[in-house]
């Protein structure tokens, strides 16, 4: 059938000639006619021809005349498109102006104005698109004004783009551009329905800085914000880790959601369903039980036993060893099976899972053989396994929580990062994960069948070449990785939201990706320290002593491949200052990987690690804690080899404790008897029971919460755990018999002086037998205490109303 084409004037200048040329070049043998009047053709019915009208204006009277008479109408862009494609004009019962929306299927939701709806439907049809009433998998775009309704939720779940009606209007404005298609992502993005459209948000429990950041992003993503309690609020976003009780009963129409809803909406670029993120009061039955047990005191029970039981209860959750101590005899009946080994990631999920698996298989007390005393070598080897297992868990979190989701195809809203950026950020993390997974398995097998002559050093030597290959590429380019994360977080809101979501997850321990990625930088020095500790507790006749030395050297070889510019020169200078300030400070404090983090002035509250009332300085390093007390007598000044005179050491070394020995950090509640105090539950490898170190912060310059969080963060880093905040527990000081009362009283000073003098007497007892140690108490208008040693006067102190107590001391 031959098709005459009628051309109507009214197109753009030059468009007429271009159109005629296209029709002439069309390989469909199509004749055409140019006319200024459509009436002579519009009413005709010719069986020999099918007439197609080409109109440049679909709003003209000519269009209305032809449309009412069911004539076939196309626009010039449609003719040009078919000519370029060398295709015949498409047959359609509707007028087709262009192919701007060809192959697009649209669905509408939330449009109430019928005239507006009718106009939009016509424009879509004119541009070659189709409309469906119901939402289905065939829908390519949802047209909406707001983020409400079932169709919106379905579109979000299926990843269907959701755009405003302005998208249709703007596409119609570009209808004459035959190279343009409305489905192009760059064009469509401008008209996306923002995730917080028609939402009014308020924020509860966030810092001022974080709140300001979230309010700014709310405005950027189409919403508005008000203060908590405002009646206009539709969503109250709650920081679930800091908010325990809501300030008011929420109205029925108010969504009270966790912050993951906020960041998840930004990451998806669509409003997330609230039902998955509703805030619930964070009550832990297990923690309630633990606190209630701690508060129980039995007046007639033994004080030390009660304190020991309390410490055991406090550290119950952190005693994460999957191995029992070595037994005197192994038997087939009681041997440890590999299936019974617990995952020591110590997350709530894994703890519940393993408790359920092992509870029924626990042997009864009567059937359990007697346990031998744990050797220090076994203790440190177990610690090496624990930290290795925790480290593997951290690497698993990095890969599964961050890397794999970023690499996943078909992400809602498109890829969050480019492949080059992902490669720069994560580098050789998969290789590091592979080698440490095998190291963990070998250590697990070693401890399962432990004996003192088993070699720990062989395991490290076995994988030394793989460590050399895996670590330097990552550590040397860590700064580039960190810079890429910072840059992408600033430039890409979806990546920022992605990080925020994962930071709030338990397995991430609320750490940032940068904080997790620094773990490989810190791991090898930590392993070297543990190997040194194992070597220290290994007898000279044990073959593993030499093997451990070789293993340590192999780790040093790996670290020599790491660029020297990774060293922290300023941190090294601070360490030297500590060494000079603390008399008797161990030489092994000096290490290239170590840096000073925090210095805290305290007063000892117990008899560990020094006497009550001693002024104690705590030096927190990234992997250990140096504890030093104020010197009672300052020695002469120190002169360096360069002739510079240093002031005398003001502090005396007590102990240098690896952070891995800290089992729990206790935030002691303020009471009338105890103010601004904290305690550490520690377990040295040479001890069979936990020890309690309690302190009171001296001065107001140190904020207790900031100090304890920093301490826990570095403890968690050392033992390769992500859940740093789980190491802190708020505790009633009475349950630990800790008090700060009368710390500066005369009686307290007298007691400390007597203890100090008693120690001097004890040290000199063998050389001073027969000499007399005299303590006299005088009563009267002013009572005072006089202490003499072999007739030599040592101390006189006012101690009114204190003689009865002194009698108890002695």
C-alpha positions in Angstrom: 0.0 0.0 0.0 1.4 3.4 -1.0 1.4 6.0 1.8 1.2 9.7 0.9 2.6 12.0 3.6 1.1 15.4 4.2 3.3 18.1 5.6 1.9 20.9 7.6 3.8 24.1 8.1 4.7 25.3 11.6 8.0 23.5 12.2 11.3 25.1 13.0 13.2 26.9 10.3 15.2 24.4 8.2 13.2 21.5 9.7 11.0 21.3 6.6 13.9 20.8 4.2 15.4 18.2 6.5 12.1 16.3 6.8 11.6 16.3 3.0 15.1 15.0 2.4 14.6 12.2 5.0 11.3 11.1 3.3 13.0 11.1 -0.1 15.9 9.0 1.3 13.5 6.5 3.0 13.8 3.1 1.4 10.1 2.5 1.4 9.1 4.2 -1.8 6.8 6.7 0.0 5.2 9.6 -1.9 4.5 12.8 0.0 2.3 15.9 -0.4 2.8 19.3 1.2 -0.4 21.2 2.1 -1.7 24.0 4.2 -5.1 22.5 4.7 -5.8 19.1 6.2 -9.6 19.2 5.6 -9.2 18.0 2.0 -7.4 14.9 3.2 -8.7 14.5 6.7 -12.2 13.5 5.7 -11.3 11.3 2.7 -11.5 7.6 2.7 -9.3 6.1 0.1 -8.9 2.3 -0.1 -5.8 2.7 -2.3 -3.9 4.8 0.2 -3.3 5.0 3.9 -2.8 8.6 4.8 -0.3 9.6 7.5 -0.2 13.2 8.7 3.0 14.8 9.9 2.3 17.6 12.3 4.9 19.8 14.0 2.4 21.0 16.6 0.2 18.6 18.5 -1.6 21.5 20.2 -2.9 23.1 17.0 -6.5 23.1 15.7 -5.3 20.9 12.8 -4.3 18.2 15.3 -7.7 18.3 17.0 -9.5 18.1 13.7 -7.5 15.1 12.6 -7.5 13.3 16.0 -11.3 13.5 16.3 -11.6 11.8 12.9 -9.2 9.0 13.9 -6.5 9.9 11.4 -3.0 8.6 11.7 -0.7 11.3 13.0 3.1 11.4 13.6 5.6 14.1 14.4 8.6 15.1 12.4 11.0 13.4 14.9 9.2 10.1 14.3 9.8 10.4 10.5 13.4 11.4 11.0 14.0 8.5 13.4 12.5 5.9 10.9 14.6 7.4 8.1 17.8 7.1 10.1 16.9 3.5 11.0 15.7 2.8 7.5 12.5 1.4 9.0 8.9 2.0 7.9 6.7 4.3 9.9 5.3 2.4 12.9 1.6 1.7 13.0 -0.2 3.0 16.1 -3.8 3.9 16.9 -2.5 6.8 18.9 -0.6 9.9 17.6 3.1 9.5 17.8 5.3 12.6 17.9 8.7 11.1 18.8 10.4 8.0 20.1 11.5 9.9 23.3 9.8 7.2 25.5 9.9 4.3 23.2 9.9 0.9 25.1 9.1 2.6 28.4 6.2 1.4 30.6 5.0 3.8 33.2 2.7 3.5 36.3 1.3 6.4 38.3 0.7 6.7 42.0 -0.6 9.5 44.2 -1.8 11.8 41.5 -5.2 13.2 42.4 -5.8 15.9 39.7 -7.6 14.2 36.8 -6.7 16.9 34.3 -3.1 16.7 35.2 -3.2 12.9 34.9 -4.9 13.1 31.5 -2.3 15.5 30.2 0.6 13.4 31.4 -0.8 10.2 29.9 -1.2 11.9 26.5 2.4 13.2 26.6 3.7 9.7 27.4 1.7 8.2 24.5 2.9 11.0 22.1 6.5 10.0 23.0 6.0 6.3 22.3 5.6 5.2 25.9 2.9 3.0 27.4 0.9 3.2 30.7 -0.2 0.5 33.1 -2.7 0.9 35.9 -1.3 -1.8 38.2 2.4 -2.1 39.2 4.2 -5.2 38.0 7.6 -6.4 36.9 7.0 -4.9 33.5 6.9 -1.3 34.8 10.1 0.6 34.0 9.3 3.8 35.8 6.9 4.9 38.6 5.6 8.4 38.5 5.0 9.8 42.0 4.9 13.0 44.0 5.6 11.5 47.4 7.1 8.5 49.1 3.8 7.0 50.3 1.7 4.1 49.0 2.0 0.4 48.2 3.2 1.1 44.6 6.1 3.1 46.0 7.1 0.3 48.3 7.0 -2.3 45.5 9.1 0.0 43.3 11.7 0.4 46.0 11.8 -3.4 46.6 12.2 -4.1 42.8 14.7 -1.3 42.2 12.3 0.5 39.8 13.2 4.2 39.2 10.8 6.5 40.9 10.5 10.0 39.3 8.3 13.0 39.5 5.9 14.2 36.8 8.4 16.9 35.9 10.4 14.1 34.2 7.6 13.7 31.6 7.3 17.5 31.0 11.1 17.9 30.6 11.3 15.0 28.2 8.5 16.5 26.1 10.5 19.8 25.9 13.2 17.8 24.2 10.9 15.8 21.9 12.5 17.2 18.7 15.9 15.8 19.6 15.9 12.4 17.9 19.1 11.3 19.6 17.6 11.8 23.1 15.8 9.2 25.1 14.0 9.9 28.4 15.3 6.6 29.9 18.9 7.9 30.0 20.1 7.7 33.6 21.9 11.0 33.6 18.7 12.7 32.6 16.4 10.7 34.8 18.5 11.2 38.0 17.5 14.9 38.1 13.9 14.0 38.6 14.1 11.2 41.2 11.7 11.4 44.1 14.1 12.2 47.0 13.9 9.6 49.8 12.6 12.1 52.4 10.0 13.8 50.2 7.1 15.0 52.4 8.9 13.7 55.5 9.5 15.8 58.6 12.4 14.4 60.7 13.7 15.0 64.2 16.8 13.5 65.7 17.3 12.2 69.3 20.5 11.1 71.0 23.0 12.4 68.5 25.9 14.7 69.1 25.5 18.3 67.9 27.9 17.7 65.1 26.2 14.5 63.9 22.8 16.1 64.3 23.8 19.0 62.1 25.2 16.7 59.5 22.0 14.6 59.4 19.8 17.7 59.3 21.8 19.0 56.3 21.4 15.7 54.5 17.7 15.7 55.3 17.2 19.0 53.4 19.5 17.7 50.6 17.3 14.6 50.1 13.9 16.4 50.0 12.8 16.4 53.6 12.6 19.0 56.4 13.5 18.8 60.1 12.1 20.0 63.4 13.1 19.7 67.0 12.1 16.6 69.0 8.5 16.8 70.2 7.2 19.0 67.3 3.7 18.0 66.2 4.6 18.3 62.5 7.3 15.5 62.9 6.6 12.3 60.9 9.8 10.4 61.7 11.9 10.6 64.9 15.3 9.1 64.2 16.9 7.7 67.4 20.5 6.9 68.2 19.7 3.5 69.7 23.0 3.1 71.5 22.7 6.2 73.6 18.9 6.6 74.0 17.5 4.2 76.6 14.2 5.9 77.3 12.1 8.1 74.9 11.3 11.5 76.3 7.6 11.1 75.7 5.1 8.4 74.5 5.2 8.6 70.7 1.9 9.4 68.9 0.4 6.7 66.8 1.3 8.4 63.5 4.9 9.1 64.4 7.5 6.6 63.2 10.2 6.1 65.8 13.1 4.6 63.8 16.7 3.7 64.3 19.4 5.7 62.4 19.9 2.7 60.0 16.6 3.7 58.4 17.9 7.2 57.7 21.2 6.1 56.2 19.6 3.1 54.4 17.2 5.5 52.7 20.0 7.7 51.5 22.0 4.6 50.3 19.0 3.2 48.3 18.1 6.8 47.2 14.5 5.8 48.2 12.5 5.9 51.5 13.1 2.6 53.3 10.2 0.7 54.9 9.9 1.7 58.5 8.8 -1.6 59.8 12.3 -3.1 59.6 13.9 -0.2 61.5 11.5 0.6 64.3 13.2 1.6 67.6 12.8 -0.7 70.5 14.1 -0.1 74.0 17.5 -1.8 74.3 17.0 -3.9 77.4 19.4 -6.9 77.7 18.0 -9.6 80.1 21.5 -11.1 80.3 23.0 -7.8 81.4 20.1 -7.2 83.9 20.9 -10.6 85.4 24.6 -9.9 85.6 24.0 -6.5 87.3 21.6 -8.0 89.8 24.1 -10.7 90.7 26.8 -8.1 91.2 24.5 -6.2 93.6 24.0 -9.1 95.8 26.1 -9.0 98.9 26.2 -11.4 101.8 27.4 -9.7 105.0 28.7 -12.9 106.5 30.5 -14.2 103.4 34.3 -14.0 103.0 35.3 -10.6 101.6 38.0 -11.9 99.2 35.8 -14.8 98.0 33.0 -12.4 97.3 35.3 -10.1 95.3 36.7 -13.1 93.4 33.2 -14.2 92.5 32.3 -10.7 91.4 35.3 -10.5 89.1 34.6 -13.9 87.6 31.0 -12.7 86.9 32.2 -9.5 85.3 34.6 -11.3 83.0 32.3 -14.2 82.2 31.4 -12.8 78.8 35.0 -12.0 77.8 36.5 -15.4 78.9 36.3 -16.5 75.3 38.8 -19.3 75.2 37.5 -22.4 73.2 40.1 -24.5 75.0 40.2 -26.0 78.5 43.5 -25.9 80.3 45.9 -28.8 79.8 44.9 -31.9 81.8 47.2 -34.2 83.7 46.1 -37.2 81.6 44.3 -37.4 78.3 41.6 -39.9 77.9 39.5 -40.8 74.9 36.3 -40.3 77.0 37.1 -36.7 77.8 39.3 -35.6 74.9 38.4 -32.3 73.2 36.7 -32.7 69.8 37.3 -30.2 67.1 33.5 -29.8 66.8 33.3 -28.5 70.3 35.6 -25.6 69.6 33.8 -22.3 70.1 34.0 -19.4 67.7 35.6 -16.7 69.7 34.2 -13.8 67.7 32.1 -13.2 70.9 29.3 -11.6 69.0 25.8 -12.1 70.6 24.7 -14.2 67.7 27.6 -16.6 67.8 27.6 -16.8 71.6 24.0 -17.8 71.6 24.5 -20.3 68.8 27.5 -22.0 70.4 26.0 -22.0 73.8 23.0 -23.9 72.4 25.3 -26.4 70.6 27.5 -27.1 73.6 25.1 -26.9 76.6 23.8 -30.4 76.2 27.2 -31.9 75.6 28.8 -30.4 78.7 30.2 -33.1 81.0 29.0 -33.1 84.6 31.2 -31.9 87.4 31.6 -35.3 88.7 32.9 -36.7 85.4 35.3 -33.9 84.7 38.9 -34.9 85.5 41.1 -32.7 87.7 42.7 -29.8 85.8 46.4 -29.1 86.1 47.7 -25.6 86.7 47.8 -23.6 83.4 51.4 -22.9 82.3 52.3 -19.4 81.3 53.4 -20.7 77.9 50.0 -22.3 77.3 48.2 -19.1 78.4 50.1 -16.9 76.0 49.8 -19.4 73.2 46.0 -19.5 73.8 46.1 -15.7 73.7 47.8 -15.8 70.3 45.1 -18.0 69.0 42.3 -15.8 70.4 43.7 -12.7 68.9 44.3 -14.5 65.6 40.7 -15.8 65.5 39.4 -12.3 66.3 41.6 -10.8 63.6 40.2 -13.3 61.0 36.7 -12.2 62.1 37.7 -8.6 61.5 39.0 -9.4 58.0 35.8 -11.4 57.4 33.7 -8.3 58.4 35.7 -6.1 56.0 35.1 -8.5 53.1 31.5 -9.5 53.8 30.2 -6.3 55.2 32.0 -3.9 52.9 33.9 -5.3 49.9 31.4 -7.9 48.6 28.3 -5.6 48.8 30.2 -2.9 47.0 31.1 -5.3 44.2 27.7 -6.8 43.9 25.9 -6.4 40.6 22.4 -5.0 40.3 22.6 -2.7 43.3 19.5 -0.6 44.0 20.3 2.8 42.5 23.3 1.5 40.6 26.9 0.9 41.7 27.9 2.8 44.8 31.6 2.9 43.8 33.6 2.3 40.6 35.7 -0.9 40.4 38.9 1.1 40.5 38.0 2.8 43.7 37.0 -0.6 45.3 40.4 -2.0 44.3 42.3 1.0 45.7 40.4 0.8 49.1 40.7 -3.0 49.8 44.0 -3.9 48.0 45.4 -7.2 49.1 42.9 -7.8 52.0 41.6 -11.0 50.4 45.2 -12.4 50.3 45.8 -11.4 53.9 42.5 -13.1 54.9 43.5 -16.3 53.2 46.9 -16.7 54.9 45.6 -15.8 58.4 42.7 -18.2 58.0 45.2 -21.0 57.6 47.4 -19.7 60.5 44.3 -19.8 62.7 43.4 -23.3 61.7 47.0 -24.5 62.5 46.9 -22.8 65.9 43.6 -24.3 66.7 44.9 -27.8 65.9 48.0 -27.0 68.1 46.0 -26.0 71.1 43.5 -28.9 70.7 46.3 -31.4 71.1 48.6 -29.3 73.3 51.8 -30.3 74.9 54.7 -28.2 76.1 57.0 -29.4 73.3 54.6 -28.5 70.5 56.1 -25.8 68.3 54.3 -22.4 67.9 57.2 -20.9 66.0 56.9 -23.5 63.1 53.4 -22.2 62.3 54.6 -18.7 61.7 57.7 -19.8 59.8 55.4 -22.0 57.6 53.6 -18.9 56.3 56.4 -16.3 56.3 56.7 -16.1 52.5 53.0 -15.6 52.1 53.1 -12.9 54.7 55.9 -11.1 52.8 53.8 -11.2 49.6 50.4 -10.1 51.2 51.3 -7.4 53.7 53.6 -4.8 52.1 51.3 -4.0 49.1 48.5 -3.2 51.5 50.4 -1.4 54.3 52.5 0.7 52.0 49.4 2.0 50.2 47.2 2.3 53.3 47.3 6.1 53.1 46.0 6.0 49.6 43.3 3.7 50.6 42.3 6.0 53.5 42.3 9.1 51.2 40.1 7.3 48.7 37.6 6.5 51.4 37.5 10.1 52.7 37.2 11.5 49.2 34.4 9.1 48.1 32.5 9.7 51.4 32.5 13.4 50.7 31.6 13.2 47.0 29.2 10.3 47.1 26.3 10.5 49.5 25.3 6.9 48.9 28.7 5.7 49.9 28.6 7.8 53.0 25.2 6.3 53.9 26.6 2.8 53.2 29.4 3.4 55.7 27.0 4.8 58.3 24.7 1.8 58.1 27.5 -0.7 58.6 29.1 1.3 61.4 25.9 0.7 63.4 26.0 -3.0 62.9 27.2 -5.2 65.9 29.8 -7.2 63.8 31.4 -3.8 62.8 31.6 -2.7 66.4 30.5 0.8 65.3 33.9 1.3 63.8 34.5 3.1 60.6 35.9 1.3 57.6 39.2 3.2 58.0 39.5 2.0 61.6 38.9 -1.6 60.5 41.4 -1.4 57.7 44.1 -0.2 60.0 44.1 -3.6 61.7 46.4 -5.2 59.2 48.9 -2.4 59.7 48.9 -3.2 63.4 48.7 -7.0 63.3 52.3 -8.2 62.6 53.9 -6.1 65.4 51.3 -7.5 67.8 52.1 -11.1 66.7 55.8 -10.4 67.2 55.1 -9.2 70.8 53.1 -12.3 71.6 55.8 -14.6 70.2 58.4 -12.8 72.4 56.1 -13.4 75.3 55.8 -17.1 74.5 59.6 -17.3 74.1 60.0 -15.7 77.5 57.9 -18.5 79.0 59.7 -21.3 77.0 62.4 -23.2 78.7 65.9 -23.2 77.2 65.8 -26.9 76.5 62.6 -26.7 74.5 63.4 -26.8 70.8 60.7 -24.2 70.2 62.8 -21.6 71.8 65.1 -21.4 68.7 62.2 -21.8 66.4 60.4 -18.9 68.0 63.5 -16.7 67.5 63.5 -17.6 63.8 59.7 -16.8 63.6 60.3 -13.4 65.2 63.1 -12.7 62.7 60.8 -13.7 59.8 58.2 -11.2 61.0 60.9 -8.5 61.2 61.8 -9.3 57.6 58.2 -8.7 56.6 58.1 -5.4 58.4 61.3 -4.3 56.7 59.5 -4.4 53.4 57.1 -1.8 54.7 58.2 1.8 53.9 60.1 3.6 56.5 57.8 6.6 56.1 55.1 4.7 58.0 57.1 5.2 61.2 55.7 7.8 63.6 58.6 9.9 64.6 56.7 12.2 66.9 55.3 9.1 68.7 58.8 7.8 69.1 59.9 11.1 70.7 57.0 10.8 73.2 58.1 7.3 74.1 61.6 8.5 74.9 60.2 11.2 77.1 58.3 8.5 79.0 61.4 6.3 79.4 63.3 9.3 80.9 60.4 10.2 83.2 59.8 6.8 84.6 62.6 5.3 86.7 63.1 1.6 85.9 61.0 1.7 82.7 61.6 -1.5 80.7 63.8 -1.1 77.6 61.3 -3.1 75.5 58.9 -0.2 75.7 60.9 1.3 72.9 59.5 -0.1 69.6 59.1 1.3 66.1 55.4 0.3 65.9 54.4 1.8 69.3 53.0 5.2 69.9 51.7 7.1 73.0 48.0 7.6 73.0 46.9 8.9 76.4 48.3 10.0 79.7 46.1 9.9 82.8 46.9 10.9 86.4 45.1 8.8 89.0 45.1 7.7 92.6 45.1 4.0 93.5 42.1 2.8 95.4 43.1 -0.8 96.1 46.1 -2.9 97.0 46.8 -3.7 93.3 49.0 -2.8 91.5 50.3 -0.6 94.3 49.1 0.6 97.7 45.9 2.6 98.2 46.4 6.3 98.0 49.5 6.2 95.8 49.5 8.8 93.0 49.7 6.6 89.8 50.3 7.7 86.2 48.9 5.6 83.4 50.6 5.8 80.0 48.3 4.3 77.4 50.2 3.1 74.3 48.5 1.5 71.2 49.2 -2.0 72.5 50.2 -1.8 76.2 49.7 0.2 79.4 52.7 1.5 81.5 51.7 1.9 85.1 54.0 4.1 87.3 53.7 5.7 90.7 55.0 9.0 92.0 58.4 8.6 93.6 58.7 9.0 97.3 62.3 10.3 97.0 63.6 11.9 93.9 67.2 11.0 92.8 69.7 13.3 91.3 69.4 14.7 87.8 70.4 12.6 84.7 73.0 13.8 82.3 72.8 12.5 78.7 75.8 11.6 76.7 75.4 14.8 74.7 75.9 16.8 77.9 72.3 17.9 78.2 70.9 17.7 81.7 67.5 16.1 82.2 65.3 16.6 85.3 65.2 13.7 87.7 62.7 10.9 87.1 59.5 11.8 89.0 57.9 8.4 88.6 58.7 4.8 89.5 57.9 1.9 87.2 55.3 -0.6 88.6 54.4 -2.7 85.6 54.2 -2.7 81.8 51.0 -4.6 80.9 50.0 -5.7 77.4 46.5 -4.5 76.7 45.5 -8.1 75.9 45.6 -8.8 79.7 42.7 -6.4 80.3 39.5 -8.5 80.5 37.0 -5.8 81.4 36.9 -2.1 81.9 34.6 -1.0 84.8 33.0 2.4 84.8 32.2 2.7 88.6 29.0 4.6 89.3 29.3 7.8 91.3 28.0 7.4 94.8 28.6 9.2 98.2 31.4 6.8 98.9 33.0 6.7 95.4 33.4 9.5 92.9 35.1 9.7 89.5 36.5 6.2 89.7 37.1 3.2 87.4 38.6 -0.2 87.5 40.4 -2.7 85.3 39.9 -6.5 85.6 43.2 -8.0 84.4 44.5 -11.5 84.0 48.3 -11.9 83.7 49.4 -15.2 82.2 51.2 -16.1 85.4 48.0 -15.7 87.5 45.2 -18.2 88.0 42.6 -15.7 88.9 41.6 -12.2 87.8 43.1 -9.1 89.5 41.3 -5.8 90.2 43.1 -2.5 89.6 41.0 0.4 90.8 41.7 4.1 90.4 40.3 7.5 90.9 40.9 10.2 88.3 43.0 13.0 89.7 42.0 16.5 88.5 39.3 17.6 86.2 41.2 17.7 82.9 40.5 14.1 82.1 36.9 13.2 81.1 36.2 9.7 82.4 34.0 8.5 79.5 36.4 9.7 76.8 39.3 8.0 78.6 37.5 4.7 79.1 36.3 4.6 75.5 39.8 5.3 74.2 41.2 2.6 76.4 38.6 0.0 75.3 39.2 0.9 71.6 42.9 0.1 71.9 42.2 -3.0 74.0 39.9 -4.2 71.2 42.4 -3.4 68.6 45.1 -5.4 70.4 42.9 -8.5 70.7 41.4 -7.9 67.3 37.8 -7.5 68.4 35.4 -5.0 66.9 33.0 -4.7 69.8 35.1 -2.3 71.9 32.1 -0.8 73.8 31.2 -4.3 75.0 34.4 -4.2 77.1 33.0 -1.4 79.3 30.5 -2.2 82.0 28.9 0.3 84.4 29.2 -1.2 87.9 28.2 -0.4 91.5 31.5 0.2 93.4 30.0 -1.3 96.5 29.9 -4.7 94.9 33.7 -4.4 94.4 34.4 -2.9 97.8 35.9 0.2 96.1 35.7 3.6 97.8 37.2 7.0 97.4 36.2 8.3 100.8 38.8 9.8 103.1 41.6 9.5 100.4 43.1 12.8 101.6 42.5 12.4 105.3 45.3 12.4 107.9 44.4 8.9 108.8 44.8 7.7 105.2 48.2 9.4 104.9 49.3 7.8 108.1 48.2 4.4 107.0 50.1 4.7 103.7 53.2 6.0 105.6 53.1 3.0 107.9 52.7 0.5 105.0 55.7 2.1 103.2 57.8 1.9 106.4 56.7 -1.6 107.0 57.9 -2.6 103.6 61.3 -1.0 104.3 61.5 -2.9 107.6 60.6 -6.2 105.9 63.3 -5.7 103.2 65.9 -5.0 105.9 64.8 -7.6 108.4 67.4 -10.2 107.7 70.2 -7.6 108.2 68.6 -6.0 111.2 67.5 -8.8 113.5 67.3 -7.6 117.1 66.6 -4.0 116.1 63.4 -2.6 117.4 60.5 -1.1 115.4 58.4 1.1 117.7 54.9 2.6 117.1 53.4 4.8 119.8 50.0 6.5 119.9 49.6 9.5 122.1 46.2 10.7 123.3 45.2 14.1 124.8 44.2 17.4 123.3 45.7 16.3 120.0 46.4 12.7 119.2 49.3 11.9 117.0 51.3 8.9 115.8 55.1 8.4 116.2 57.0 5.8 114.3 60.6 4.8 115.2 63.0 2.2 113.9 65.8 1.0 116.2 65.5 4.2 118.1 65.7 6.4 115.1 62.7 8.6 114.6 60.9 8.1 111.3 57.5 9.7 111.4 55.3 11.9 113.5 51.7 12.6 112.3 48.5 14.1 113.6 45.9 11.3 113.7 43.2 12.5 116.1 40.4 10.0 116.7 42.2 7.4 114.6 44.0 5.1 117.1 41.3 2.4 117.1 41.6 2.1 113.4 45.4 2.0 113.5 45.2 -0.9 115.9 43.2 -2.8 113.2 45.8 -2.0 110.6 48.5 -3.7 112.7 
